[in-house]
Amino acid sequence: MDTLLKLLKTDARLSNAELAVMLDKSEAQIKEQIEKYESDGLIKGYTAIIDESVADPNYVTALIELKVTPQSQSGYEKIAHEIANYDEVESVRLMSGGYDILVSVTGTSIREISQFVSERLAAIEAVTSTVTHFQLKSYKSNGVIISEEESDERGMISP
């Protein structure tokens, strides 16, 4: 990965002027390169990393392992795209190992996600089994530390 991409991945809020200084290039060169990355589909979008536990204490994230039967003409593609179109779905990934597709889902309660899994995902004909894991806490996301270690100000007492 080139240095410009690394900088954007670390902090997409850096201005073209800041990036130009950091990379010893002109703002025009930086702007042109970013536009090329976007038009080539290398940069898919920009997003903020949110500590959802602060934004909404009821927020729930689940990782769902799916075993699926690949389709004769499209393999996993059609199934993955069908799943990706649900609003609750944050990400869909084809995996190696004990399951085929990993789905990240968000909702406002465990019940809401459970219903999504049972009524939508498990109802897809190609899905043969599901395993749902509920996230308890997030420590790091997209390279950014979310939860700092909390210090105990009471101190340690030893005999």
GUPA-408591 format. One record per residue: residue number from 1; residue in one letter; y, x, z of N, C-alpha, C in turn. Coordinates in pm, 1 decimal. Layout:
# residues N
NUM;A;Y;X;Z;Y;X;Z;Y;X;Z $
...
This chain:
# residues 159
1;M;-116.9;85.3;0.0;0.0;0.0;0.0;123.4;90.0;0.0 $
2;D;218.9;57.1;-84.4;337.4;143.3;-89.9;430.6;118.4;29.2 $
3;T;524.4;207.4;47.0;612.1;206.0;164.1;698.4;80.4;169.7 $
4;L;747.0;32.9;55.8;828.7;-89.2;54.2;748.6;-207.2;106.8 $
5;L;626.2;-220.2;61.7;541.9;-330.3;108.5;513.8;-318.7;258.2 $
6;K;489.7;-198.1;306.4;465.7;-177.6;449.4;587.4;-219.6;530.8 $
7;L;705.9;-183.3;484.1;828.2;-220.6;555.6;847.8;-371.9;555.6 $
8;L;824.2;-435.9;441.8;837.8;-581.7;433.9;734.7;-651.8;521.1 $
9;K;615.0;-596.8;525.6;511.1;-656.5;608.8;547.0;-646.3;756.3 $
10;T;608.2;-534.4;794.1;648.9;-513.5;933.0;767.2;-601.6;970.5 $
11;D;865.4;-613.5;878.4;984.9;-693.1;906.3;1044.4;-743.1;775.5 $
12;A;1007.9;-863.2;736.1;1055.6;-921.1;609.9;1203.9;-958.8;615.1 $
13;R;1266.0;-947.7;730.8;1408.3;-979.8;743.4;1498.4;-861.8;708.8 $
14;L;1440.5;-744.8;683.0;1522.6;-629.9;643.0;1595.2;-662.7;513.2 $
15;S;1722.2;-631.3;508.5;1799.9;-659.0;386.9;1767.4;-554.9;280.3 $
16;N;1803.6;-587.8;156.7;1784.1;-491.3;48.0;1863.7;-364.3;74.9 $
17;A;1980.9;-378.5;135.8;2063.5;-261.4;168.3;1992.1;-172.9;270.3 $
18;E;1935.6;-232.6;373.5;1862.5;-155.1;474.2;1740.2;-87.1;413.4 $
19;L;1667.8;-161.0;331.3;1549.7;-104.1;266.2;1588.4;11.2;173.3 $
20;A;1699.2;-4.1;102.0;1745.9;100.8;10.3;1774.7;230.1;85.7 $
21;V;1840.0;219.1;201.4;1870.4;337.4;282.1;1741.0;400.9;332.0 $
22;M;1648.9;319.3;380.5;1523.3;369.8;435.3;1438.4;439.6;329.1 $
23;L;1447.9;392.6;205.4;1362.3;444.9;99.2;1437.2;535.8;1.9 $
24;D;1565.0;560.4;30.7;1647.2;646.1;-53.6;1648.5;596.9;-199.1 $
25;K;1675.1;467.0;-212.2;1684.3;403.5;-344.3;1808.5;316.2;-345.8 $
26;S;1842.2;265.0;-461.9;1957.4;174.5;-471.8;1913.3;32.9;-434.7 $
27;E;2010.0;-49.9;-395.4;1979.8;-190.2;-364.8;1922.6;-259.2;-487.4 $
28;A;1975.7;-225.2;-604.3;1928.4;-286.2;-729.5;1780.9;-253.4;-753.1 $
29;Q;1740.7;-128.5;-724.4;1600.4;-89.5;-740.9;1510.2;-166.6;-645.0 $
30;I;1556.7;-181.9;-522.2;1479.1;-256.2;-421.6;1465.8;-402.2;-464.5 $
31;K;1576.7;-462.1;-504.0;1576.0;-602.5;-546.9;1480.9;-621.9;-664.4 $
32;E;1487.2;-532.7;-760.4;1401.5;-540.5;-879.0;1253.9;-527.7;-840.9 $
33;Q;1222.7;-434.5;-751.8;1083.3;-413.9;-711.8;1029.5;-534.8;-635.6 $
34;I;1109.9;-590.8;-544.9;1066.6;-709.3;-469.6;1044.0;-826.5;-564.8 $
35;E;1135.5;-846.3;-659.4;1119.2;-954.5;-757.2;992.1;-935.2;-839.6 $
36;K;960.9;-810.2;-873.5;837.6;-781.1;-948.6;715.1;-814.6;-863.2 $
37;Y;716.7;-773.4;-736.1;605.7;-806.1;-647.4;586.3;-958.0;-637.4 $
38;E;695.9;-1030.6;-628.4;687.8;-1176.5;-617.9;634.8;-1237.6;-747.7 $
39;S;686.9;-1193.8;-862.2;643.1;-1251.6;-990.1;498.8;-1213.7;-1023.3 $
40;D;454.5;-1095.3;-980.1;315.6;-1053.9;-1001.8;218.7;-1122.2;-905.5 $
41;G;271.7;-1192.4;-806.1;186.7;-1259.8;-709.1;138.5;-1169.4;-597.1 $
42;L;192.5;-1049.1;-589.0;154.9;-957.6;-480.8;213.7;-1007.0;-348.2 $
43;I;340.7;-1046.0;-349.3;403.1;-1109.9;-232.5;390.5;-1260.3;-254.1 $
44;K;317.8;-1324.0;-163.2;290.9;-1467.6;-173.7;392.2;-1553.0;-99.7 $
45;G;463.1;-1494.5;-1.9;560.1;-1571.4;74.2;606.5;-1492.6;195.1 $
46;Y;696.7;-1553.6;269.3;752.4;-1492.7;389.0;739.9;-1594.7;500.6 $
47;T;709.2;-1546.8;620.1;689.6;-1640.0;730.3;730.7;-1576.2;862.3 $
48;A;765.7;-1661.3;957.5;794.6;-1614.3;1093.0;665.2;-1620.0;1173.8 $
49;I;649.5;-1526.6;1265.5;534.4;-1527.8;1355.5;580.9;-1593.1;1484.3 $
50;I;522.4;-1706.8;1515.5;566.1;-1790.5;1627.1;463.9;-1783.0;1740.6 $
51;D;511.5;-1770.1;1862.6;423.2;-1782.0;1977.7;410.9;-1931.4;2006.9 $
52;E;307.0;-1990.9;1953.2;289.5;-2136.2;1961.8;276.2;-2185.0;2105.9 $
53;S;225.5;-2101.3;2195.6;211.1;-2143.8;2335.2;347.2;-2164.8;2400.4 $
54;V;449.3;-2096.5;2350.2;585.1;-2116.3;2400.3;648.5;-2237.9;2332.9 $
55;A;626.7;-2250.5;2202.5;686.1;-2360.3;2126.2;629.3;-2495.7;2168.0 $
56;D;498.2;-2503.2;2191.3;433.3;-2628.3;2228.4;309.0;-2595.5;2310.7 $
57;P;312.4;-2620.5;2441.4;198.1;-2585.3;2526.8;70.1;-2662.8;2492.4 $
58;N;80.8;-2771.7;2415.5;-36.4;-2850.1;2377.4;-97.8;-2805.1;2245.4 $
59;Y;-35.2;-2710.3;2179.7;-79.9;-2661.4;2049.6;-219.2;-2600.5;2060.6 $
60;V;-306.5;-2632.1;1965.1;-444.2;-2583.9;1966.6;-476.6;-2521.2;1831.6 $
61;T;-542.8;-2405.8;1836.3;-591.3;-2340.4;1714.7;-742.0;-2325.8;1726.2 $
62;A;-811.3;-2351.1;1615.1;-956.3;-2334.2;1612.2;-995.4;-2256.2;1487.4 $
63;L;-1097.9;-2173.6;1503.7;-1160.5;-2105.8;1391.0;-1293.9;-2174.4;1367.9 $
64;I;-1316.3;-2217.1;1245.4;-1436.0;-2294.8;1214.2;-1518.1;-2219.5;1110.4 $
65;E;-1641.3;-2189.3;1148.0;-1734.8;-2124.6;1056.0;-1807.9;-2233.9;978.9 $
66;L;-1810.2;-2219.8;847.8;-1880.7;-2317.0;764.2;-1992.1;-2248.6;686.0 $
67;K;-2107.9;-2309.4;687.5;-2213.1;-2271.2;593.9;-2208.2;-2377.3;484.1 $
68;V;-2204.4;-2330.6;360.9;-2192.2;-2424.4;249.1;-2291.7;-2388.7;139.2 $
69;T;-2321.6;-2488.0;57.7;-2403.1;-2467.3;-60.8;-2309.5;-2441.7;-177.8 $
70;P;-2315.5;-2323.1;-238.2;-2226.4;-2295.4;-351.5;-2252.6;-2393.1;-466.2 $
71;Q;-2147.7;-2429.2;-537.8;-2159.1;-2521.8;-649.1;-2200.8;-2446.5;-774.9 $
72;S;-2273.5;-2512.1;-862.4;-2331.6;-2443.8;-978.2;-2226.8;-2385.6;-1072.9 $
73;Q;-2117.6;-2450.2;-1096.5;-2016.9;-2401.4;-1191.0;-1906.7;-2319.5;-1125.8 $
74;S;-1875.2;-2349.1;-999.6;-1758.0;-2286.0;-937.0;-1788.7;-2202.7;-813.2 $
75;G;-1914.3;-2194.0;-773.0;-1948.5;-2117.7;-653.0;-1880.9;-2176.7;-530.2 $
76;Y;-1801.4;-2094.2;-463.1;-1730.9;-2136.9;-342.0;-1588.4;-2183.9;-371.2 $
77;E;-1539.0;-2155.3;-491.3;-1397.9;-2180.2;-524.7;-1354.9;-2325.3;-503.3 $
78;K;-1426.9;-2419.9;-559.7;-1388.6;-2561.4;-551.0;-1386.4;-2609.2;-405.8 $
79;I;-1486.4;-2569.0;-329.6;-1495.0;-2608.9;-188.7;-1378.1;-2549.6;-110.1 $
80;A;-1351.9;-2421.2;-131.8;-1242.6;-2353.5;-60.3;-1108.4;-2417.2;-92.3 $
81;H;-1085.3;-2449.2;-218.5;-957.7;-2511.5;-256.2;-945.3;-2653.3;-198.8 $
82;E;-1055.0;-2726.0;-195.1;-1053.8;-2860.0;-135.5;-1014.8;-2852.5;12.2 $
83;I;-1073.2;-2758.0;83.2;-1043.5;-2740.8;225.9;-899.7;-2693.5;246.0 $
84;A;-853.1;-2602.1;161.6;-717.6;-2547.0;174.0;-609.8;-2653.2;158.1 $
85;N;-639.2;-2762.4;91.6;-539.1;-2867.1;68.4;-513.0;-2955.9;189.5 $
86;Y;-593.4;-2946.9;293.3;-567.5;-3025.3;414.3;-449.4;-2966.4;490.3 $
87;D;-359.9;-3051.8;538.9;-240.4;-3007.1;611.7;-274.4;-2930.4;738.9 $
88;E;-382.0;-2965.9;806.2;-419.7;-2902.5;932.3;-466.1;-2757.6;913.5 $
89;V;-503.8;-2722.7;792.4;-564.8;-2592.5;763.9;-457.4;-2486.2;745.8 $
90;E;-468.2;-2379.9;825.4;-376.9;-2265.7;817.4;-427.7;-2160.7;719.2 $
91;S;-559.8;-2136.5;717.9;-615.7;-2038.1;626.8;-761.4;-2070.8;596.7 $
92;V;-805.8;-2023.4;480.3;-944.2;-2038.9;436.0;-986.5;-1904.4;378.2 $
93;R;-1097.7;-1851.7;428.2;-1144.0;-1719.8;383.1;-1293.7;-1723.7;352.4 $
94;L;-1331.8;-1664.2;239.5;-1472.6;-1644.4;207.2;-1519.0;-1521.7;284.9 $
95;M;-1632.4;-1532.0;352.1;-1678.1;-1427.3;442.7;-1816.4;-1376.3;402.6 $
96;S;-1848.5;-1257.8;450.8;-1985.5;-1208.8;442.4;-2047.2;-1230.6;579.7 $
97;G;-2178.0;-1226.9;587.5;-2242.9;-1238.8;717.7;-2313.3;-1370.6;737.5 $
98;G;-2308.2;-1420.4;859.7;-2386.9;-1535.9;900.0;-2333.5;-1671.0;854.7 $
99;Y;-2214.3;-1676.3;802.5;-2158.1;-1800.6;751.0;-2080.1;-1767.6;624.7 $
100;D;-2035.7;-1870.0;553.7;-1975.2;-1848.9;422.2;-1822.6;-1854.0;422.5 $
101;I;-1767.2;-1953.3;490.2;-1622.3;-1975.7;487.6;-1570.6;-1984.5;630.2 $
102;L;-1457.0;-1917.9;654.7;-1389.7;-1925.8;784.2;-1260.2;-2002.8;764.3 $
103;V;-1242.7;-2109.0;842.8;-1125.3;-2195.0;832.4;-1048.0;-2188.3;963.4 $
104;S;-918.3;-2163.8;955.2;-831.4;-2168.9;1072.2;-755.8;-2301.2;1066.7 $
105;V;-763.0;-2377.1;1175.7;-705.1;-2511.1;1182.2;-616.0;-2521.1;1305.0 $
106;T;-504.8;-2594.6;1292.8;-417.6;-2618.0;1407.7;-402.6;-2767.7;1430.8 $
107;G;-373.9;-2801.1;1556.0;-353.4;-2940.8;1591.5;-288.7;-2951.9;1727.3 $
108;T;-272.4;-3076.0;1772.7;-206.4;-3099.6;1900.9;-305.1;-3121.8;2015.1 $
109;S;-435.0;-3127.1;1982.4;-534.5;-3142.2;2088.5;-672.6;-3101.5;2036.9 $
110;I;-761.5;-3072.1;2130.3;-899.5;-3040.9;2093.5;-962.5;-3161.8;2025.3 $
111;R;-931.4;-3279.4;2074.4;-986.0;-3403.2;2016.0;-944.0;-3417.7;1870.0 $
112;E;-816.5;-3389.3;1841.2;-766.0;-3401.0;1704.5;-842.3;-3306.0;1610.5 $
113;I;-862.6;-3182.7;1653.6;-935.2;-3086.2;1571.1;-1081.8;-3126.5;1558.4 $
114;S;-1141.1;-3173.7;1665.2;-1280.6;-3218.8;1660.6;-1298.9;-3331.2;1559.6 $
115;Q;-1205.1;-3423.7;1557.5;-1210.9;-3533.1;1459.9;-1195.0;-3480.4;1318.1 $
116;F;-1106.2;-3384.9;1299.9;-1087.7;-3325.0;1167.7;-1218.3;-3262.1;1119.8 $
117;V;-1284.4;-3188.5;1208.5;-1409.5;-3122.5;1171.0;-1516.5;-3226.5;1137.4 $
118;S;-1532.7;-3325.7;1223.3;-1640.9;-3422.2;1202.9;-1613.6;-3520.2;1088.8 $
119;E;-1487.8;-3560.6;1070.6;-1457.3;-3661.8;969.8;-1422.6;-3605.0;832.6 $
120;R;-1370.5;-3481.9;828.9;-1330.1;-3425.9;699.7;-1418.2;-3309.8;655.3 $
121;L;-1426.8;-3204.4;738.2;-1501.9;-3086.4;695.1;-1651.8;-3115.1;684.8 $
122;A;-1709.3;-3171.4;789.3;-1853.5;-3198.1;788.5;-1890.7;-3303.5;684.7 $
123;A;-1793.9;-3383.2;642.7;-1819.7;-3487.8;543.9;-1824.6;-3434.4;400.5 $
124;I;-1781.2;-3310.7;379.3;-1787.5;-3251.5;245.6;-1934.7;-3226.3;213.1 $
125;E;-1978.8;-3277.4;101.0;-2121.0;-3273.1;65.5;-2179.9;-3131.8;69.4 $
126;A;-2104.5;-3032.5;26.2;-2155.7;-2894.8;18.8;-2164.1;-2826.6;155.4 $
127;V;-2097.4;-2881.2;257.3;-2099.4;-2819.9;390.5;-2230.8;-2854.1;458.4 $
128;T;-2306.3;-2749.3;495.1;-2436.2;-2772.6;558.7;-2431.2;-2758.5;710.5 $
129;S;-2333.3;-2681.7;763.3;-2318.0;-2673.4;908.7;-2179.5;-2618.7;943.3 $
130;T;-2137.0;-2649.7;1066.1;-2008.4;-2601.2;1115.9;-2026.5;-2547.8;1257.3 $
131;V;-1946.8;-2447.1;1291.4;-1937.8;-2397.5;1428.9;-1789.4;-2380.8;1457.5 $
132;T;-1740.9;-2444.7;1562.9;-1598.6;-2442.8;1594.5;-1573.2;-2359.3;1719.0 $
133;H;-1475.6;-2268.4;1708.0;-1433.6;-2184.5;1819.3;-1287.1;-2216.1;1848.8 $
134;F;-1255.6;-2257.0;1970.8;-1118.0;-2285.8;2007.5;-1052.7;-2160.6;2064.6 $
135;Q;-934.3;-2130.5;2013.7;-858.8;-2013.9;2060.5;-804.6;-2041.5;2199.5 $
136;L;-827.1;-1949.6;2290.9;-776.5;-1963.9;2427.0;-639.6;-1898.5;2442.4 $
137;K;-620.7;-1783.0;2377.7;-494.5;-1710.9;2388.4;-482.8;-1616.7;2269.9 $
138;S;-361.9;-1595.5;2222.5;-337.3;-1501.9;2112.9;-265.4;-1379.7;2167.8 $
139;Y;-317.7;-1262.2;2136.5;-257.5;-1137.8;2182.9;-179.6;-1066.5;2072.9 $
140;K;-225.8;-1082.9;1948.4;-161.5;-1016.1;1836.2;-183.4;-1100.3;1711.7 $
141;S;-81.3;-1113.2;1628.6;-91.8;-1190.3;1505.5;-15.2;-1120.3;1394.6 $
142;N;-80.5;-1100.8;1281.7;-18.6;-1033.8;1166.4;46.7;-901.4;1204.5 $
143;G;-17.7;-826.7;1292.4;32.8;-695.6;1331.4;139.3;-698.2;1439.7 $
144;V;174.5;-816.0;1488.5;278.5;-829.3;1590.4;213.8;-870.5;1722.9 $
145;I;245.6;-795.9;1828.6;193.2;-829.6;1960.9;263.0;-956.1;2009.3 $
146;I;181.5;-1056.3;2042.9;232.6;-1187.2;2085.8;244.9;-1193.3;2236.9 $
147;S;142.4;-1145.8;2304.8;135.8;-1160.5;2449.8;134.8;-1023.5;2514.5 $
148;E;241.2;-992.0;2581.6;248.1;-865.0;2655.1;165.6;-877.3;2782.4 $
149;E;116.5;-764.8;2829.6;41.3;-764.2;2954.7;135.1;-804.3;3067.3 $
150;E;92.6;-903.1;3144.8;174.9;-946.4;3257.1;149.9;-856.0;3375.7 $
151;S;257.5;-811.4;3437.8;240.4;-723.6;3552.0;236.5;-805.3;3680.5 $
152;D;158.0;-757.9;3774.6;145.8;-821.2;3904.6;237.9;-745.6;3998.7 $
153;E;349.9;-807.1;4035.3;450.5;-738.7;4116.9;412.2;-729.3;4263.9 $
154;R;299.7;-787.1;4301.8;256.4;-779.6;4439.9;203.8;-641.1;4473.6 $
155;G;160.6;-566.9;4372.2;109.3;-432.5;4395.5;-35.2;-433.4;4438.5 $
156;M;-94.8;-320.4;4428.9;-235.5;-305.4;4465.6;-244.5;-265.2;4612.2 $
157;I;-340.6;-321.3;4680.8;-364.8;-284.7;4819.6;-500.9;-217.3;4824.9 $
158;S;-505.7;-99.5;4880.2;-635.0;-30.7;4888.5;-661.2;6.5;5034.9 $
159;P;-788.1;14.0;5071.0;-822.7;44.0;5210.4;-788.0;185.2;5250.2 $
